[in-house]
Amino acid sequence: MVGGRELGKWMYEQISAYEAAMSSERKKRLLPEMP
């Protein structure tokens, strides 16, 4: 069993990566004419 601190760190990294991917996808959709 992983410690709570390790689990929290892992979840934080997963959420950060997910939010970064979502924000870049949103920018691509909002600014399709931008390179």
MODELLER restraints for C-alpha pairs under 7 A, 6 or more apart:
rsr = mdl.restraints
at = mdl.atoms
